[in-house]
Amino acid sequence: MHEITPGVESPARHTERDHGGIAGHPKGLSMLFYAEMWERFSYYGMRAILFLFMIAPLALGGLGWDQKVAAQIYGNYTMASYMVCILGGYLADNFIGARRAVLIGGLIITAGHYALAFNSIPSFYAGLALVALGTGLLKPSISTLVGGLYSHGDTRRDAGFSLFYMGINLGAFASPLIVGWLAQDEYFKWKLWCWGLDPRHSWHWGFGAAGVGMTLGMWIYMRRLHFLSHIGHAPENAAPRPWSRLALIALGTAVMLAVMIASDTYAWINLVVYALPVAGVIYFGVIKRDPDSRRIAAILIFFICAILFWAVFEQAGSTLTLFADDLTHNELFGYAFPSSWFQSVNSLFILALAPLFAWLWVSLRSRQPSIPMKFVWGLALLGLSFALLVPAAKLTAEGKVSPWWLIAVYFLQTLGELCLSPVGLSAMTKLAPAKLTGLVMGVWFLGTALGNKLAGVVAGDFNSKDPQVLAHFFGQQALLVGGLTVVLIFLVPWVRQLTGEQPAAA
């Protein structure tokens, strides 16, 4: 598709576009809302069944892999999906622009989901690789486009990101219900048998449905691309392209992926990798201390918090899925449902609570909590959710537990997510230098990548057989998150200085 060349606009047209969208937000927000909704439909739908598909016996159409092997592959795949965001963000900033990056990335993701619909090991690996590469190109750029809709002093910015987050979660809510039903429901398997098709291939019908969702997302994006005609452009043709730096970032990304995959064998690598951002905070925040360095130090502190947050939160697709499948009575109000449906609960709460949080941040204006204090609340609520799993795990000694335990866990995690994730996205666009916004967004998603990798590592140690061991497993993670929360509370005044925030509230 050709690139739209921006023209000179009248103030009237600019004002109309800046305020003519949903809830008084820019028009482009609604377009990005729907495009991201379908992109997340495809991603979370596939994620809802991916781990279960890998460990399901061959006789049931799965791959029959060992849980530890499946956890490593799951962690490496989800890590790669976000780690490539650094390369994707730089490519968008310096070569193709954010709008074109979203389009190309989306088409690659679409191809990946359709590859997963085929019943073969090569197409399975090819599908995971394509989805990871496409996500790395699309994710930082679409968030950059949302940030570009608002000026730096626009008080609607955090609310806009919260509304954008609703689009993400509308797709994430619907997809496990549809994809999970196609993959796991006995009635659909019976229908496949009636149609003369192998019911063991129901997993691939689920993967195919995720591909259909991505196709719809790209169709919406291309039809309404004119809403973004004023942002997300590629650099001027006359500007020299930094090919050598692009090659260096591509090589660095490949090396980082290889190193983290090698950490499956050499555990000491994790200690080195996760110590580096701490060293970065000390160097930029304590030693250098110039304005740009202080902002980088703040970004790295939020980066560290994001790693641990996602390491615990992203177990929704692994350990919590296993807990739901093996140890939870999957029946509510007399209706039995697939275990993958639990992955819609978080998104349902997001849809209910995101408007409340958006209204809260806008109504508080200058009195709202600072960015680091919002992170404190996010981490505290996440730690509390895993603390709640400790008594639930002990109760499994008496048999399968009520689904309300997991529903309560997801409720607490949702509150924490709304305090941290959209606020973190917004903070990156505020703190990043103007020409490096895409790259900084890639760094933010690198935190998600490393968190997902840790989630996969932890999932390999999940043991559903011994209730006491399981309770200890969840309790350790609750204590770890609680410890970081306490440290961040003491650092809040310093982090506020690094970011330049001067709110009335802490």
Steps between C-alpha positions, in 0.01 A plus 500: 500500500632846412611740769268797555684827465393749767387840387452833673178500694276772621459547877134410463580159350763433763257584781233279349736205481644570844161490674260312271559147625363292787448689827651818355827334400669524156331313215807288444456341843182318397670360189801377699259367764329266252817399316673406826185326622518248215877466524467410868209268416739300287788505750308416816282247323808312386664541842193359676553157345873498414635350823216249528554398136870433558445275804184323375560132412543404134181295526309824574656693214770676705877485468549283808797697628635499856375788715849642556579495127165661420559767765841585349356528149208706628732734690740537207217570255330764716841651579587524130166663420593797719880498470484561126313822587837677544594423140146571380489835679835610354397390152181706528682808636770511235376320189132431441301703754259376767194479272669279243664290774158417645376393156798281412516349850130421492527316168790290633299412812204399282719260303632353825156421639395328179822295509399374847171379353687223316568173680878466473805569714674721236190719458468521880851642540459720192176640640657585836796669327277709272270611783803597711662700216177675404417587860844652545436733208139587584490540879737794561373685195130483578566627854717778353209598274270525801751722680540714187131592508558712814727791578736456797288725721166340407327380818301247291813294428477246787124473447561442128739216571247350742234509227748347255556231761128429485537417131780260583289327760180488299686280253674311779164434668323360194785293360541231772123448497496436125842346445482297824155365407619394155810333644362330813122469492370144466192610305712665230721192482185291449389736222836457328450123517151539351648703214749223428793692646752387761388640840860484623574796269267728693811679634579621149148632450571720802829621351321569172237712678782713641618558142153615395504754786834639383367529144211714625740720695709571191191572291384764750846652519539539124150643452547774762867579457415859400417574867877484564613710205667753734715257702718191460686608184818346368808729512549737207654334195790744513595388850785242511391159620700354793547157345805415709316578823199296384731204433654545845158500669390197297817316601456606862139376502603166350781462754267592787245243386772236471637584845158481665420171327839371620396594854271194490822300531724748685295657781777744604429701184174620655682652797729700272223619267266615775782679686581722199200738531580549869854602402347731239285675761809566715704628206238731345322606819792536743821542301405701188188684628449734199133550397499239222683248719255551784211420268681186383547398865125543559423292190729223630331499842161457335663238276613295804152521653346390170726193478387367837139601447472312169700203631218438747205637303577309177470165673134530399593306186703234681480424875156654550376318190630173645340584835172563319528182292614259771384638835191716439139390474422663167131550547315821577126534570454141385679549167827320421754696295850448349792584729634747243198726568662618823733708285204721409437596863783753523381673184139506620611684813710738287193586294303569816769695683703680230236775453499552877880537506495731197240719671697489825829620346326782313290614796801504734711694248799643689391324821537150357775270634840530337616242246722309749216494755268347241767235446505435876127433499532276194769284657323482838176375344686243289682366807169477687349296215768232530473505878133407447612194303677358808181394686345397167795266438467347846131433440582285197591225747123452539430500125441755229436853625229749411556718189438805721857471631645565156239766426607686817868463400432648157301785656796605716741462208275717284506780756878475507526493122292816463727679746817397318469401135316789325678743733834346400418534130408864553814565708726367224352743246546786752859420600639396160694747282288607199703307239534186710141439610468176304830371636404585859167324447706203386698516825172501694389188315841346568395508867189307400720261301731424792199466729340250263825307488507482881136391499593209275795406722279503809227296326743214454505451879120490537389189690129428527547173690602627847278777652772611746764531228251690286416740785872563552537562124237776503610640837860554387387713209263702720790577737732597213248748358429633849871561558537705181187697596656601832826605328310711245302675775827629647622604154182693400633852591824441309321356195267801497807723478638290214178533301451869585154432643365738760156360594309599807460135598786261562 
